[in-house]
Amino acid sequence: MSYRLYVRPLAPFADLDHSPDAQLYNWVLHDASGDSQARGTADPRDVIEQTLSQNALENVLLIGLVPGDEALFCVADIPAKQTRFIQQALPYAVEEQIAQDIDSVHLALGSRIEGGFRVAAIDRERMANWIDLFSGWDHLRLDAIFPDAALLPETDGGWSICLDGDNAMLISDRGEWLSIQSRNLAMFGYTMATPPSEEVVAEVPVTIYGTEQELDQQQAAISELRGAGRLRVRLETIELMPLELLAHAHHHHLSEPINLCQGSFGVKTGKASPLRAWKPLIAVACVWFVIQLGVEAGMGYYHQKHADDTREQAMAIYRDTFPNDQRTHAGNVRRVIEGQLRTIGSGGPSADFITLMKYTGDQYAKVPQNQSLTFNSINYSRSRGELVVDIRADSYDRMSALRSGLTQQGLEAQIGSVVNESSGARGRLTVSGG
């Protein structure tokens, strides 16, 4: 079951560098159905962490609420649709609405409304302080930070007000939030009662939330709001602290708050990967694979070098024995030696004219359909030990079969000067002792 912990720090705010344990919080714990399971007022951080520990709750989502006046509501009129282009144009679109250097402001993008995109602007240094305040809690994982007033349930076509001691949180139907002192409610009421010049509105609905005690204490301000003209005021009594109302509205999506944790202040979504439990095993497998790959590569290099050395040694021995043989190389030395051994083993004569003719004639007899294979002329060079035969065949395959047969007998046979004609092919077969 997924739990959410809504935490709202109380003023005065403690110095995190010198007395971090002095900060007090109001908090409420919700289960996945939105029901409150625990709550507290003016508790230090360790009390909240201890409560979670006693209930064996881990990985609870932390929702931090900061004062509404910490973040400014803006509207960015950007025609682009792709998020990348919107983010690039965002600083220029809201620069005139912010009274400080835009480079020192953190901008968080919200949903699109009529007139543009909803934007929350907060000082970067202040945002960094809030991130530090809500980070590193035991049993908790920071999920979002919202301006507290932005979580109020919206009133269609009007305003929502929540009385909070000496202060009041307000939000309009388009998501614009602000925090003011309660004594200024009546004055602000005239602003709410004045619609834009192009609109004709009979009345503006206003919903005021508060405990019975706070509603009684602010009777004078409420009466002035009701007398402001076109305001239709409705009172909603809440039984507990305003934080309960904010958490309830957020869970039931009664408003669209802007999460300040974006961009450089973004946090992980917290969605557990299905491979998370297998990460140690995957890491071990990857390490093993890299090691095995290194071993295989090393063994391959070793065996390849050993084979190259062996071939070099074999060729060195062969050249010592046959210094005049320049045609034999590492690729054919085995075949040449086998042919020579076969010739020696058969007890035949050396590769002179008679021997070469004998083998050539023998292989000629074995060529299929040798009637189409004819010898035009035969020449023999004693100095080179080569038999040169001008041959003609109905196809090159016949000549190739003859050459292959001679090669299998350990002789060196080459076909050169091949000419393809309409009646077949002709070429020159050169045969030597290998």
C-alpha positions in Angstrom: 0.0 0.0 0.0 1.3 3.5 -1.0 1.4 6.1 1.8 1.8 9.8 1.5 3.0 12.1 4.3 2.1 15.7 4.0 4.5 18.0 6.0 4.1 21.7 6.6 6.8 23.5 8.5 5.8 26.1 11.0 7.1 29.6 11.4 9.5 30.8 12.6 11.7 28.6 10.4 14.9 27.2 12.0 18.4 27.6 10.7 19.2 24.3 9.1 23.0 24.8 9.4 23.0 25.5 13.1 19.8 24.1 14.6 18.1 21.7 12.2 16.3 19.8 15.0 14.6 23.0 16.1 12.2 23.1 13.2 8.6 22.1 14.0 6.0 20.7 11.6 2.4 19.9 11.2 1.9 16.7 9.4 -0.7 14.1 8.3 -0.2 10.6 7.0 -2.6 9.3 4.3 -3.0 5.7 3.0 -3.7 4.8 -0.6 -7.4 5.5 -0.2 -6.8 9.0 1.1 -7.8 8.2 4.7 -5.8 9.8 7.5 -3.8 7.2 9.5 -1.8 9.6 11.7 -1.3 13.3 12.3 0.6 15.6 14.5 1.0 19.3 15.2 4.2 21.2 16.1 6.3 18.0 16.1 10.0 17.8 15.4 11.3 15.7 12.6 12.5 12.8 14.8 9.0 12.3 16.2 7.6 11.9 12.7 10.3 9.5 11.7 9.8 7.5 14.9 6.1 7.2 14.2 6.8 5.8 10.7 9.3 3.4 12.2 6.9 2.1 14.9 4.4 1.4 12.1 7.0 -0.4 10.0 6.4 2.0 7.1 9.2 2.4 4.5 9.6 4.4 1.3 6.7 6.7 2.2 6.2 9.6 -0.3 6.9 13.0 1.3 4.8 15.9 0.1 6.4 19.2 1.4 4.2 22.3 1.7 5.9 25.7 1.8 4.2 29.1 2.5 2.2 30.3 -0.5 4.0 33.7 -0.6 7.3 31.9 -1.2 6.3 31.2 -4.8 4.8 33.6 -7.3 2.0 32.6 -9.7 2.6 33.7 -13.3 1.0 33.0 -16.7 3.3 32.3 -19.7 1.8 32.9 -23.1 3.8 30.5 -25.2 2.4 29.2 -28.5 4.7 26.2 -28.6 3.4 22.7 -27.8 6.6 20.7 -27.3 7.9 20.8 -23.7 11.5 21.4 -24.8 10.6 24.6 -26.7 8.2 25.7 -23.9 11.1 25.4 -21.3 13.4 27.4 -23.5 10.9 30.2 -24.0 9.6 30.2 -20.3 12.1 32.7 -18.8 11.4 35.3 -21.5 7.6 34.8 -21.2 7.4 35.6 -17.5 10.4 38.0 -17.1 8.3 41.1 -16.9 6.0 39.5 -14.2 8.9 38.9 -11.8 10.6 41.7 -9.8 14.1 40.2 -9.7 16.8 38.9 -12.0 15.3 36.0 -13.9 18.5 34.1 -13.7 18.1 33.9 -9.9 14.6 32.5 -10.2 13.6 28.8 -10.4 10.6 28.4 -12.8 8.2 25.4 -12.5 5.8 24.7 -15.3 2.1 23.8 -14.7 -0.9 23.0 -16.9 -2.2 25.1 -19.7 -5.1 27.4 -19.1 -6.8 30.1 -21.1 -4.2 32.7 -21.8 -1.1 30.4 -21.5 0.7 28.1 -19.1 0.5 28.3 -15.3 3.9 28.9 -13.8 5.4 29.0 -10.3 8.4 31.2 -9.7 10.6 30.9 -6.6 14.0 32.2 -5.7 16.6 29.6 -6.4 18.4 30.0 -3.1 15.1 29.6 -1.2 14.2 26.6 -3.3 17.5 25.0 -2.4 16.8 25.6 1.3 13.4 23.9 1.0 15.0 20.9 -0.8 17.5 20.6 2.0 14.7 20.8 4.6 12.7 18.0 3.1 15.5 15.7 1.9 17.2 12.8 3.8 14.4 11.9 6.1 14.3 8.3 7.4 11.7 6.0 5.9 10.6 8.8 3.4 11.3 9.7 -0.2 10.7 13.3 -1.3 8.1 13.3 -4.0 6.9 16.9 -4.4 7.0 20.4 -2.9 4.0 22.7 -3.4 3.0 26.2 -2.3 0.5 25.4 0.4 -2.3 27.7 -0.9 -2.0 26.0 -4.3 -3.6 22.8 -2.8 -6.8 24.5 -1.8 -10.0 23.1 -3.5 -11.0 25.5 -6.2 -14.4 27.1 -6.4 -15.8 27.2 -9.9 -16.0 30.7 -11.2 -14.7 32.3 -8.0 -12.3 32.1 -5.0 -11.5 29.7 -2.2 -10.2 31.1 1.2 -8.8 29.1 4.1 -8.4 30.8 7.4 -5.1 29.9 9.0 -4.6 31.8 12.2 -3.3 35.3 11.4 -3.0 34.4 7.8 -5.4 33.4 5.0 -4.7 31.2 2.0 -6.6 32.0 -1.3 -6.9 30.4 -4.7 -8.9 31.4 -7.8 -10.7 29.2 -10.2 -7.8 29.4 -12.6 -5.3 28.2 -10.0 -3.8 31.6 -8.9 -2.8 31.3 -5.3 -1.7 33.8 -2.7 -1.4 34.3 1.1 -2.4 37.4 2.9 -3.0 38.5 6.5 -6.5 37.7 7.7 -7.2 41.4 8.6 -6.8 42.3 5.0 -9.5 40.0 3.8 -12.2 42.7 3.6 -10.0 44.9 1.5 -9.1 42.0 -0.9 -12.8 41.3 -1.1 -13.4 44.4 -3.2 -10.7 43.1 -5.6 -12.5 39.7 -5.9 -15.8 41.5 -6.5 -14.5 43.5 -9.4 -14.5 41.4 -12.5 -12.4 42.2 -15.6 -13.9 45.0 -17.7 -14.9 42.7 -20.6 -16.9 40.4 -18.3 -20.4 40.8 -17.0 -20.8 38.7 -13.8 -23.9 38.7 -11.6 -22.1 37.4 -8.6 -18.7 35.8 -7.6 -18.9 32.7 -5.5 -16.5 32.6 -2.5 -15.9 29.6 -0.3 -14.4 30.2 3.1 -12.9 27.2 5.0 -12.0 27.4 8.7 -12.5 25.8 12.1 -15.5 27.0 14.1 -13.1 29.1 16.3 -11.5 30.8 13.4 -14.8 31.5 11.6 -16.1 33.1 14.9 -12.9 35.2 15.2 -13.1 36.5 11.6 -16.9 37.3 11.7 -16.2 41.0 11.1 -14.1 40.3 8.0 -16.6 37.7 6.7 -19.4 40.3 7.2 -17.5 42.8 5.2 -16.9 40.3 2.4 -20.7 39.6 2.3 -21.3 43.3 2.0 -18.7 43.8 -0.7 -21.4 43.8 -3.4 -21.5 40.8 -5.7 -19.7 38.2 -3.6 -21.8 35.1 -2.7 -20.0 33.8 0.4 -20.4 30.2 1.6 -18.8 28.9 4.8 -17.3 25.5 5.2 -16.3 24.3 8.7 -13.3 22.1 9.0 -12.8 20.0 12.1 -9.0 19.9 12.2 -6.0 21.9 11.0 -5.9 23.4 7.4 -3.3 20.8 6.5 -6.0 18.1 6.6 -8.0 20.1 4.0 -5.0 20.6 1.7 -4.1 16.9 1.8 -7.7 15.9 1.1 -8.0 18.3 -1.8 -4.7 17.0 -3.3 -5.6 13.4 -3.0 -9.0 13.9 -4.7 -7.6 16.3 -7.4 -9.7 19.2 -6.4 -6.9 21.6 -7.6 -4.0 21.5 -9.9 -0.9 22.6 -7.8 2.4 23.1 -9.5 5.2 20.8 -8.3 8.2 23.0 -7.6 10.5 19.9 -7.9 11.4 20.4 -11.6 14.5 20.9 -13.7 17.6 21.2 -11.6 15.5 20.6 -8.5 13.8 17.5 -9.8 13.4 14.4 -7.8 13.0 10.8 -8.8 9.5 9.7 -9.5 9.9 6.8 -7.0 8.4 4.2 -9.3 10.1 1.0 -8.5 11.6 -0.7 -11.5 10.6 -4.4 -12.0 14.4 -5.1 -12.3 15.3 -3.4 -9.1 15.5 -6.7 -7.1 17.7 -8.2 -9.8 20.1 -5.3 -10.0 22.8 -7.0 -7.8 22.6 -10.2 -9.9 22.7 -8.1 -13.1 25.7 -6.3 -11.9 27.5 -9.5 -11.1 26.5 -11.0 -14.5 27.9 -7.9 -16.2 31.1 -8.1 -14.4 31.4 -11.8 -15.1 30.6 -11.1 -18.8 33.3 -8.4 -19.0 35.9 -10.7 -17.4 34.9 -13.6 -19.6 35.1 -11.4 -22.7 38.6 -10.3 -21.6 39.7 -13.9 -21.0 38.4 -15.0 -24.3 40.0 -12.1 -26.1 43.3 -12.8 -24.3 43.2 -16.5 -25.1 42.3 -15.7 -28.8 45.2 -13.4 -29.1 47.5 -16.0 -27.4 46.4 -18.8 -29.7 46.6 -16.7 -32.8 50.1 -15.6 -31.9 51.1 -19.2 -31.2 49.7 -20.3 -34.6 51.6 -17.5 -36.4 54.8 -18.5 -34.7 54.2 -22.1 -35.6 53.6 -21.2 -39.3 56.8 -19.1 -39.3 58.8 -21.9 -37.9 57.4 -24.4 -40.5 58.1 -22.0 -43.4 61.7 -21.4 -42.0 62.3 -25.2 -42.0 60.8 -25.6 -45.5 62.9 -22.8 -47.0 66.0 -24.3 -45.4 65.2 -27.5 -47.2 63.9 -26.0 -50.5 65.7 -22.7 -50.9 64.9 -22.3 -54.6 61.1 -22.7 -54.1 59.6 -19.2 -54.2 56.0 -20.2 -54.9 55.2 -22.1 -51.6 53.8 -20.0 -48.8 52.2 -20.7 -45.4 48.8 -21.1 -47.1 49.8 -24.0 -49.4 52.8 -25.5 -47.8 50.8 -28.4 -46.4 49.3 -29.3 -49.8 52.7 -29.0 -51.6 54.4 -31.3 -49.0 51.6 -33.8 -49.2 51.9 -33.9 -53.0 55.6 -34.3 -52.8 55.2 -37.1 -50.2 52.6 -38.8 -52.4 54.9 -38.6 -55.4 57.8 -40.1 -53.3 55.6 -42.7 -51.8 54.4 -43.9 -55.2 58.0 -44.4 -56.3 57.3 -42.4 -59.4 60.0 -40.5 -61.3 60.7 -36.8 -60.9 58.4 -34.2 -62.4 59.9 -34.3 -65.9 58.1 -34.2 -69.2 57.0 -37.8 -69.1 55.7 -37.6 -65.6 53.8 -34.4 -66.2 52.3 -35.9 -69.4 51.4 -39.0 -67.5 49.5 -37.2 -64.8 47.9 -34.8 -67.2 46.7 -37.6 -69.5 45.4 -39.5 -66.5 43.4 -36.6 -65.2 42.2 -35.9 -68.8 40.7 -39.4 -68.9 38.8 -38.7 -65.6 37.2 -35.4 -66.8 33.4 -36.1 -67.6 32.6 -35.7 -71.3 36.3 -35.2 -72.1 35.5 -35.4 -75.8 34.7 -31.7 -75.7 38.2 -31.0 -74.2 41.0 -30.9 -76.8 44.7 -30.2 -76.7 45.8 -27.9 -79.5 49.5 -27.8 -78.6 51.9 -29.1 -75.9 55.2 -27.4 -74.9 57.7 -28.4 -72.2 60.3 -26.2 -70.6 63.1 -28.3 -68.9 64.6 -25.3 -67.2 61.4 -24.3 -65.6 60.1 -27.8 -65.2 56.7 -26.8 -66.7 54.3 -28.4 -69.2 52.3 -25.8 -71.1 49.1 -27.1 -72.9 46.9 -25.0 -75.1 43.4 -26.4 -74.6 39.9 -25.8 -75.8 36.7 -26.9 -74.2 32.9 -26.3 -74.6 33.0 -24.6 -71.2 35.5 -23.3 -68.6 34.2 -25.9 -66.1 35.9 -28.7 -68.2 39.3 -26.9 -68.0 38.7 -26.2 -64.3 38.0 -29.9 -63.6 41.2 -30.9 -65.3 43.2 -28.4 -63.2 41.6 -29.5 -60.0 42.5 -33.1 -60.7 46.1 -32.2 -61.2 46.2 -30.1 -58.0 44.8 -33.0 -56.0 47.7 -35.1 -57.2 50.1 -32.6 -55.6 51.1 -30.8 -58.8 51.0 -27.1 -59.4 48.4 -26.3 -62.1 47.3 -22.9 -63.4 45.0 -21.8 -66.2 45.8 -18.6 -67.9 45.0 -16.5 -71.0 41.4 -17.7 -70.9 39.2 -16.5 -73.8 35.5 -17.1 -73.9 34.1 -17.7 -77.4 30.7 -18.5 -78.7 31.7 -22.1 -79.2 33.3 -22.5 -75.8 36.5 -21.4 -74.1 40.2 -21.7 -74.7 43.1 -21.2 -72.5 46.6 -22.2 -71.4 47.2 -24.9 -68.7 50.6 -24.7 -67.0 51.6 -27.8 -65.0 54.7 -28.1 -62.8 55.9 -30.4 -60.1 54.5 -28.2 -57.3 
